[in-house]
Amino acid sequence: MSETSKLIKGRTGDWEIVLGLEVHAQVASKAKLFSGAAVGFGAGPNEQVSLVDAAMPGMLPVINGYCVEQAVRTGLGLQAQINLKSHFDRKNYFYPDLPQGYQISQFKDPIVGEGEVIVELDDGRTFTVGVERLHLEQDAAKLLHDEDPNATYVDLNRAGTALMEIVSKPDMRSSEEAVAYVKKLRTILIYLGSCDGDMDKGNLRADVNVSVRKPGGALGTRCEIKNVNSFRFMQQAIEYEARRQIEILEDGGKIDQETRLFDPNKGETRSMRSKEEAHDYRYFPDPDLLPLELDPAWVKAIEASLPELPDAKKARLQSQYGLTAYDAGVLITEQARADFYEAAAKGRDAKLTANWVTNDLAARLTAGGLDIADSPIAPDAIAELVQLIEEGVISSKIAKDVFERMWAGEGRAGAIVEAAGLRQVSDSGALETIIDTLIAGNPGQAAAVKDKPQAIGWFVGQVMKETGGKANPATVNQLLRAKLGLG
């Protein structure tokens, strides 16, 4: 049992969830896997279909070399074995959204073998998920059930689109671990540029294999929950399915191996069909496609072109900028956010800059439904704001007001500070006059500070009130401590 395992209490004692995921990531490519048809979201029904996609008689598939490159790039990013020789197979099954009556996939000899993903939970604990394989396959079409009450329509736009199926080992033990794994995998894919990770468009979705067992016992019978396309639904589906299986077993029943669907409206899974085994699909090598043989030098060239990946970037942000593991972890979850931070942090206080990027700016972007790439405040504008705080021109409190004005489009931080007269009052002479008046007018409060030093906060508040919040807090504290005899 791993350190991150979460046991579930049942009537007969504790149970452990065992999870494995099959993540389907749409390859970032402008063309499909075996045809030249375009790939793009938002096209009208059947507008992006070639004769190959429609499975017209006599049509032959032609491999898209760029999709192969993207699969190799992903395998390298997952620290996985790249198989220099692989081949495509026909996976035979019949469904209205599969024009050919089979899917071209990879079975015994996938393009990518075993790898691993190191995942960090919110509490800082880490665990490793083994990757069993990554193979290329073509997507099916899409059935439309709500166009006509008496008919189902088929949109072939998605048919033949290149997918990478990333199969994990059953190394996860809670819904939180499963979600954390997919989030980390999604981040890696986006950094690599091999998948855009857009779950709303179905470009990243997962089949979740769920089973339960007594802690340390033999693996139980698994059920597969198909096509889960949100982190929230994934967590809900796993929690429900685990409870369902535990109740069946505790009542003396047995789990049927089957494929299930998650109903987000009811928050429950329901049976779809009995789970097929490999032999049910009658796999055999596709006779229209030669084995795929990769040049080792080509693979090496792809490896040399890989970008800095999340784990390496996190380690560098910690060492280069002195950030905490938490701050660095928040920044690297989005490549664009990490890039924005580094542009803003040049020559500035690294921790202070990180706070503004991950807190104030992030909150504003979320509230406005914006990505950081669409931020109305540029990195150099954040840097200017941080510089004003560092130089004591404005306080952190005033900076928040300045930031809101920047967001509203009133201009850059420096110009706003000058136009609104927001500079901090750091003139000791002016502040001394205010402090002397306060002490003279409040002798009881002044005497109390000697016995209760924290009472100095009352005087600080009064000075800030007198100066409209523009007094330099450090200067105010220094002067007050001297005048009240606190050393």
C-alpha positions as CSV (number, residue, x, y, z in Angstrom):
1,M,0.0,0.0,0.0
2,S,1.5,3.4,-1.0
3,E,2.0,6.3,1.4
4,T,-0.7,8.3,-0.5
5,S,-3.4,5.5,-0.3
6,K,-6.8,6.6,1.0
7,L,-8.8,3.7,2.5
8,I,-12.6,3.6,2.4
9,K,-14.6,2.5,5.4
10,G,-17.1,-0.3,4.7
11,R,-19.4,-2.4,6.9
12,T,-16.7,-5.2,6.9
13,G,-13.7,-2.9,7.4
14,D,-11.4,-0.9,5.2
15,W,-11.2,-1.2,1.4
16,E,-8.6,0.1,-1.0
17,I,-9.3,1.6,-4.5
18,V,-7.1,0.5,-7.3
19,L,-7.1,2.8,-10.4
20,G,-5.6,2.6,-13.9
21,L,-6.3,5.2,-16.6
22,E,-6.3,5.1,-20.4
23,V,-6.0,8.8,-21.4
24,H,-6.9,9.6,-25.0
25,A,-5.0,12.7,-26.1
26,Q,-5.8,14.2,-29.5
27,V,-2.6,14.8,-31.4
28,A,-1.9,18.5,-32.2
29,S,-1.9,18.2,-35.9
30,K,-3.6,20.0,-38.8
31,A,-4.3,16.8,-40.6
32,K,-5.7,13.4,-39.7
33,L,-3.7,10.2,-39.0
34,F,-4.2,8.4,-42.3
35,S,-5.7,11.1,-44.6
36,G,-5.0,14.7,-45.6
37,A,-8.4,15.9,-44.2
38,A,-8.2,18.9,-42.0
39,V,-8.6,18.8,-38.2
40,G,-10.2,21.7,-36.4
41,F,-13.0,22.4,-33.9
42,G,-16.2,24.2,-34.9
43,A,-16.5,23.1,-38.5
44,G,-20.0,22.2,-39.8
45,P,-21.1,18.5,-39.8
46,N,-19.1,16.4,-42.3
47,E,-17.1,19.3,-43.7
48,Q,-13.7,17.8,-42.8
49,V,-14.0,14.4,-44.3
50,S,-12.0,12.6,-46.9
51,L,-12.9,9.5,-48.9
52,V,-10.5,7.6,-46.6
53,D,-12.3,8.9,-43.5
54,A,-15.6,7.8,-44.9
55,A,-14.2,4.4,-45.7
56,M,-15.1,4.4,-49.4
57,P,-14.2,1.3,-51.3
58,G,-10.6,1.1,-52.5
59,M,-9.3,3.9,-50.3
60,L,-5.9,3.3,-48.7
61,P,-4.5,4.9,-45.5
62,V,-1.3,6.9,-45.7
63,I,0.5,7.6,-42.4
64,N,0.9,11.2,-41.3
65,G,4.6,11.5,-40.3
66,Y,4.0,14.6,-38.1
67,C,1.6,12.6,-35.9
68,V,4.3,9.9,-35.5
69,E,6.8,12.7,-34.5
70,Q,4.3,14.0,-31.9
71,A,3.9,10.5,-30.4
72,V,7.7,10.1,-30.2
73,R,8.0,13.5,-28.6
74,T,5.4,12.6,-26.0
75,G,7.1,9.3,-25.3
76,L,10.4,11.1,-24.7
77,G,8.6,13.6,-22.4
78,L,7.2,10.7,-20.4
79,Q,10.8,9.2,-20.0
80,A,9.5,6.2,-21.9
81,Q,11.1,3.6,-24.2
82,I,10.7,4.5,-27.9
83,N,10.2,1.4,-29.9
84,L,12.1,1.8,-33.2
85,K,9.9,-0.7,-34.8
86,S,6.1,-0.9,-34.4
87,H,3.1,-1.7,-36.5
88,F,-0.6,-0.9,-36.8
89,D,-3.4,-3.3,-36.2
90,R,-7.1,-3.5,-37.0
91,K,-9.3,-3.5,-34.0
92,N,-12.6,-5.0,-35.2
93,Y,-15.9,-3.9,-33.8
94,F,-19.1,-2.6,-35.3
95,Y,-20.7,0.7,-34.3
96,P,-22.5,3.4,-36.3
97,D,-19.7,5.9,-35.6
98,L,-17.0,3.7,-37.1
99,P,-17.3,3.8,-40.9
100,Q,-14.7,1.1,-41.6
101,G,-16.1,-1.4,-39.2
102,Y,-12.7,-1.5,-37.6
103,Q,-10.3,1.0,-36.0
104,I,-6.7,1.3,-37.0
105,S,-4.8,1.1,-33.7
106,Q,-1.7,-0.5,-32.2
107,F,-1.8,-3.6,-30.1
108,K,1.2,-5.9,-29.5
109,D,3.9,-3.5,-30.8
110,P,3.1,0.1,-29.8
111,I,5.3,3.1,-30.8
112,V,6.1,3.9,-27.1
113,G,6.8,1.4,-24.3
114,E,7.1,1.9,-20.5
115,G,7.7,5.3,-18.9
116,E,6.7,7.1,-15.8
117,V,5.1,10.3,-14.5
118,I,6.0,11.8,-11.1
119,V,3.0,13.4,-9.5
120,E,2.7,15.9,-6.6
121,L,-0.4,16.2,-4.5
122,D,-1.7,19.5,-3.0
123,D,-0.2,18.6,0.4
124,G,3.3,18.2,-1.2
125,R,3.5,14.4,-1.2
126,T,4.6,12.8,-4.4
127,F,4.0,9.4,-6.0
128,T,5.0,7.8,-9.3
129,V,2.6,6.4,-11.9
130,G,4.0,3.9,-14.4
131,V,3.1,4.3,-18.0
132,E,2.5,0.9,-19.6
133,R,2.4,2.1,-23.2
134,L,1.5,4.9,-25.6
135,H,0.0,4.0,-29.0
136,L,-1.4,5.8,-31.9
137,E,-4.9,5.2,-33.2
138,Q,-7.6,6.9,-35.2
139,D,-10.6,8.4,-33.5
140,A,-14.2,7.4,-34.3
141,A,-16.9,9.7,-35.6
142,K,-19.6,11.4,-33.5
143,L,-23.2,10.4,-33.1
144,L,-25.8,13.2,-32.7
145,H,-28.9,12.1,-30.9
146,D,-30.6,15.5,-30.3
147,E,-31.1,16.6,-33.9
148,D,-34.2,14.5,-34.6
149,P,-36.5,12.6,-32.1
150,N,-36.7,9.7,-34.5
151,A,-33.2,9.5,-35.9
152,T,-29.5,9.6,-35.0
153,Y,-27.1,11.5,-37.2
154,V,-23.4,10.8,-37.8
155,D,-20.8,13.6,-38.0
156,L,-17.6,12.2,-39.6
157,N,-15.4,15.2,-38.9
158,R,-13.7,13.5,-36.0
159,A,-13.3,10.2,-37.8
160,G,-9.7,9.4,-38.4
161,T,-8.3,12.1,-36.1
162,A,-5.0,11.0,-34.6
163,L,-5.2,10.0,-30.9
164,M,-2.4,9.0,-28.5
165,E,-3.7,6.5,-26.0
166,I,-1.6,6.7,-22.9
167,V,-2.2,3.6,-20.7
168,S,-1.1,3.8,-17.1
169,K,-0.3,1.0,-14.7
170,P,-2.8,0.5,-11.8
171,D,-0.7,2.7,-9.5
172,M,-3.3,5.1,-8.2
173,R,-5.2,4.6,-5.0
174,S,-7.7,7.5,-4.7
175,S,-9.7,9.8,-6.9
176,E,-7.4,12.6,-5.8
177,E,-4.4,10.7,-7.1
178,A,-6.2,10.0,-10.4
179,V,-7.1,13.7,-10.9
180,A,-3.5,14.8,-10.0
181,Y,-2.1,12.3,-12.5
182,V,-4.2,13.5,-15.4
183,K,-3.5,17.2,-14.5
184,K,0.2,16.5,-14.5
185,L,0.0,14.5,-17.8
186,R,-2.1,17.3,-19.3
187,T,0.6,19.9,-18.3
188,I,3.4,17.8,-19.8
189,L,1.5,17.4,-23.1
190,I,0.8,21.1,-23.4
191,Y,4.5,21.9,-22.7
192,L,5.5,19.4,-25.4
193,G,3.0,20.9,-27.8
194,S,1.7,17.4,-28.7
195,C,-1.9,18.0,-27.4
196,D,-3.7,21.2,-26.5
197,G,-5.3,19.5,-23.5
198,D,-8.7,21.1,-24.1
199,M,-11.1,18.8,-22.2
200,D,-14.2,20.9,-23.1
201,K,-13.6,20.1,-26.8
202,G,-13.0,16.4,-26.0
203,N,-9.3,16.7,-27.0
204,L,-8.3,15.0,-23.7
205,R,-10.5,12.4,-22.1
206,A,-10.0,9.3,-20.0
207,D,-11.3,5.8,-19.5
208,V,-11.0,5.1,-15.8
209,N,-10.5,1.5,-14.6
210,V,-11.8,1.1,-11.1
211,S,-11.6,-1.9,-8.8
212,V,-11.5,-2.4,-5.0
213,R,-9.8,-4.8,-2.7
214,K,-9.0,-5.4,0.9
215,P,-5.7,-3.6,1.7
216,G,-2.8,-5.7,0.4
217,G,-5.1,-8.3,-1.1
218,A,-5.3,-9.6,-4.7
219,L,-6.5,-7.2,-7.4
220,G,-10.3,-7.1,-7.8
221,T,-12.4,-7.2,-10.9
222,R,-12.3,-3.9,-12.6
223,C,-15.0,-1.8,-14.4
224,E,-14.1,0.7,-17.0
225,I,-15.8,4.1,-17.0
226,K,-15.7,5.5,-20.5
227,N,-14.9,9.0,-21.8
228,V,-14.6,11.1,-18.7
229,N,-13.8,14.6,-19.8
230,S,-13.5,16.7,-16.7
231,F,-11.6,16.5,-13.4
232,R,-14.7,17.0,-11.3
233,F,-16.6,14.2,-13.1
234,M,-13.6,11.9,-12.8
235,Q,-13.5,12.3,-9.1
236,Q,-17.2,11.9,-8.7
237,A,-17.3,8.8,-11.0
238,I,-14.5,7.1,-9.1
239,E,-16.0,7.8,-5.7
240,Y,-19.4,6.5,-6.8
241,E,-18.1,3.4,-8.6
242,A,-15.8,2.4,-5.7
243,R,-18.8,2.6,-3.2
244,R,-21.0,0.7,-5.6
245,Q,-18.5,-2.2,-5.9
246,I,-17.9,-2.2,-2.1
247,E,-21.6,-2.5,-1.4
248,I,-21.9,-5.4,-3.9
249,L,-19.0,-7.3,-2.4
250,E,-20.1,-6.7,1.2
251,D,-23.6,-8.1,0.3
252,G,-21.9,-11.3,-0.9
253,G,-22.1,-10.5,-4.6
254,K,-19.5,-10.4,-7.3
255,I,-18.3,-7.6,-9.7
256,D,-19.1,-8.1,-13.3
257,Q,-16.3,-6.9,-15.6
258,E,-18.0,-4.3,-17.7
259,T,-17.8,-0.9,-19.4
260,R,-19.9,1.8,-17.7
261,L,-20.8,5.5,-18.3
262,F,-20.9,8.3,-15.8
263,D,-24.1,10.3,-15.6
264,P,-23.1,13.8,-14.3
265,N,-26.7,14.7,-13.7
266,K,-27.3,11.8,-11.4
267,G,-23.7,11.6,-10.1
268,E,-23.6,7.8,-10.8
269,T,-22.3,5.3,-13.2
270,R,-24.5,3.0,-15.3
271,S,-23.8,-0.2,-17.3
272,M,-23.0,0.3,-21.0
273,R,-21.9,-3.2,-22.1
274,S,-19.9,-6.2,-20.9
275,K,-16.2,-5.5,-21.0
276,E,-14.5,-6.9,-24.1
277,E,-11.1,-8.6,-23.9
278,A,-8.4,-8.3,-26.6
279,H,-9.5,-11.5,-28.4
280,D,-13.1,-10.1,-28.8
281,Y,-11.6,-7.4,-31.1
282,R,-9.9,-10.0,-33.4
283,Y,-6.7,-7.9,-33.7
284,F,-4.6,-8.5,-36.7
285,P,-1.9,-6.5,-38.5
286,D,-3.3,-3.9,-40.9
287,P,-2.5,-5.2,-44.4
288,D,-2.5,-1.7,-45.9
289,L,0.2,-0.3,-43.7
290,L,3.8,-1.4,-43.5
291,P,5.6,-1.7,-40.1
292,L,6.7,1.6,-38.8
293,E,10.5,1.8,-38.6
294,L,12.2,4.8,-36.9
295,D,15.7,6.1,-37.6
296,P,17.6,6.3,-34.2
297,A,19.2,9.6,-35.4
298,W,15.7,11.1,-36.0
299,V,14.6,10.1,-32.5
300,K,17.7,11.7,-31.1
301,A,17.0,14.9,-33.0
302,I,13.5,15.1,-31.5
303,E,14.9,14.5,-28.1
304,A,17.3,17.4,-28.5
305,S,14.5,19.7,-29.5
306,L,12.4,19.0,-26.4
307,P,11.4,22.1,-24.4
308,E,12.1,22.5,-20.7
309,L,9.5,20.3,-19.1
310,P,7.5,21.0,-15.9
311,D,9.7,19.2,-13.4
312,A,12.9,20.7,-14.7
313,K,11.3,24.1,-14.9
314,K,10.1,23.8,-11.3
315,A,13.5,22.9,-10.0
316,R,15.1,25.8,-12.0
317,L,12.6,28.3,-10.6
318,Q,13.4,27.2,-7.1
319,S,17.2,27.4,-7.6
320,Q,17.3,30.5,-9.9
321,Y,14.7,32.7,-8.1
322,G,14.7,31.2,-4.6
323,L,11.0,30.3,-4.8
324,T,9.4,27.8,-2.5
325,A,8.4,24.4,-4.0
326,Y,4.7,25.6,-3.6
327,D,5.2,28.9,-5.5
328,A,7.2,27.2,-8.3
329,G,4.6,24.4,-8.5
330,V,1.8,26.9,-9.0
331,L,3.7,28.8,-11.6
332,I,4.6,25.7,-13.8
333,T,1.0,24.4,-13.9
334,E,0.7,26.6,-17.0
335,Q,3.6,27.2,-19.3
336,A,2.3,30.6,-20.2
337,R,2.0,31.6,-16.5
338,A,5.6,30.5,-15.9
339,D,6.8,32.5,-18.9
340,F,4.8,35.5,-17.8
341,Y,6.4,35.3,-14.4
342,E,10.0,35.0,-15.7
343,A,9.4,38.1,-17.9
344,A,8.1,40.1,-14.9
345,A,10.7,38.9,-12.4
346,K,13.8,40.0,-14.3
347,G,15.8,42.2,-11.9
348,R,12.9,42.4,-9.4
349,D,12.1,40.8,-6.1
350,A,11.4,37.2,-7.2
351,K,9.1,36.2,-4.3
352,L,7.1,39.5,-4.4
353,T,6.7,39.1,-8.2
354,A,5.5,35.5,-7.7
355,N,2.9,36.7,-5.2
356,W,1.5,39.3,-7.6
357,V,1.3,36.8,-10.5
358,T,-0.1,33.8,-8.6
359,N,-2.5,35.8,-6.3
360,D,-3.8,39.2,-7.4
361,L,-3.3,38.8,-11.1
362,A,-4.5,35.1,-11.1
363,A,-7.6,36.1,-9.2
364,R,-8.5,38.9,-11.6
365,L,-8.0,36.6,-14.6
366,T,-10.1,33.9,-13.1
367,A,-12.9,36.3,-12.3
368,G,-12.8,37.7,-15.8
369,G,-12.7,34.2,-17.4
370,L,-9.3,35.1,-19.1
371,D,-6.2,33.1,-19.8
372,I,-2.9,34.7,-18.8
373,A,-2.1,35.2,-22.5
374,D,-5.0,37.6,-22.6
375,S,-4.0,39.6,-19.5
376,P,-4.6,43.3,-20.0
377,I,-1.6,43.9,-17.7
378,A,1.7,42.9,-19.3
379,P,4.7,41.4,-17.5
380,D,6.7,44.6,-17.6
381,A,3.8,46.5,-16.0
382,I,3.8,44.0,-13.1
383,A,7.6,44.5,-12.9
384,E,7.1,48.3,-12.7
385,L,4.5,47.9,-9.9
386,V,6.9,45.6,-7.9
387,Q,9.7,48.0,-8.4
388,L,7.7,50.9,-6.8
389,I,7.0,48.7,-3.8
390,E,10.7,47.7,-3.6
391,E,11.9,51.3,-3.7
392,G,9.4,52.3,-1.0
393,V,7.5,54.6,-3.4
394,I,4.3,52.9,-2.5
395,S,3.2,50.5,0.2
396,S,1.8,47.0,-0.4
397,K,-1.6,48.3,0.6
398,I,-1.4,51.2,-1.9
399,A,-0.1,48.8,-4.5
400,K,-3.4,47.0,-4.5
401,D,-5.3,50.2,-5.3
402,V,-2.8,50.9,-8.0
403,F,-3.2,47.4,-9.4
404,E,-7.0,47.8,-9.6
405,R,-6.5,51.1,-11.5
406,M,-4.1,49.3,-13.9
407,W,-6.7,46.6,-14.5
408,A,-9.3,49.3,-15.2
409,G,-7.0,50.6,-17.9
410,E,-5.9,53.8,-16.2
411,G,-2.3,53.3,-17.3
412,R,1.0,52.2,-15.9
413,A,1.8,52.0,-12.2
414,G,4.2,54.9,-12.1
415,A,1.9,57.3,-13.9
416,I,-1.1,56.3,-11.7
417,V,0.9,56.9,-8.5
418,E,2.0,60.4,-9.7
419,A,-1.4,61.4,-11.1
420,A,-3.3,60.3,-7.9
421,G,-0.7,61.5,-5.4
422,L,-0.2,58.0,-4.0
423,R,3.5,58.2,-3.1
424,Q,4.3,57.0,0.4
425,V,5.1,59.6,3.1
426,S,8.6,58.7,4.2
427,D,9.6,62.2,5.4
428,S,10.7,61.6,9.0
429,G,10.0,65.2,10.0
430,A,6.4,65.2,8.8
431,L,5.8,61.8,10.4
432,E,7.4,62.9,13.7
433,T,5.0,65.9,13.9
434,I,2.0,63.5,13.6
435,I,3.4,61.0,16.0
436,D,4.3,63.6,18.7
437,T,0.8,65.0,18.5
438,L,-0.7,61.5,18.9
439,I,1.4,60.6,21.9
440,A,0.7,63.9,23.6
441,G,-3.0,63.5,23.1
442,N,-3.1,59.9,24.2
443,P,-0.8,59.6,27.3
444,G,-2.7,56.6,28.6
445,Q,-2.2,54.6,25.4
446,A,1.4,55.6,25.3
447,A,2.0,54.4,28.9
448,A,0.2,51.1,28.1
449,V,2.6,50.3,25.3
450,K,5.5,50.0,27.7
451,D,3.7,47.0,29.4
452,K,2.1,45.7,26.3
453,P,4.4,46.4,23.2
454,Q,1.9,45.0,20.8
455,A,-0.4,47.9,21.6
456,I,1.9,50.0,19.4
457,G,-0.4,48.8,16.6
458,W,-3.0,51.3,17.7
459,F,-0.6,54.2,17.1
460,V,0.5,52.8,13.7
461,G,-3.2,52.7,12.7
462,Q,-3.8,56.3,13.7
463,V,-0.7,57.5,11.8
464,M,-1.9,55.6,8.7
465,K,-5.4,57.2,9.1
466,E,-3.9,60.7,9.4
467,T,-1.9,60.2,6.2
468,G,-4.6,58.6,4.2
469,G,-2.7,55.2,4.3
470,K,0.3,56.8,2.6
471,A,2.8,56.7,5.5
472,N,5.7,54.4,5.1
473,P,4.9,51.6,7.6
474,A,8.6,50.8,8.3
475,T,9.4,54.4,9.0
476,V,6.3,54.8,11.2
477,N,7.2,51.7,13.3
478,Q,10.8,52.9,13.7
479,L,9.9,56.3,14.9
480,L,7.1,55.1,17.2
481,R,9.4,52.5,18.9
482,A,12.0,55.2,19.5
483,K,9.6,57.7,20.9
484,L,7.7,55.2,23.1
485,G,10.9,53.8,24.6
486,L,10.7,50.4,23.0
487,G,14.3,50.5,21.7
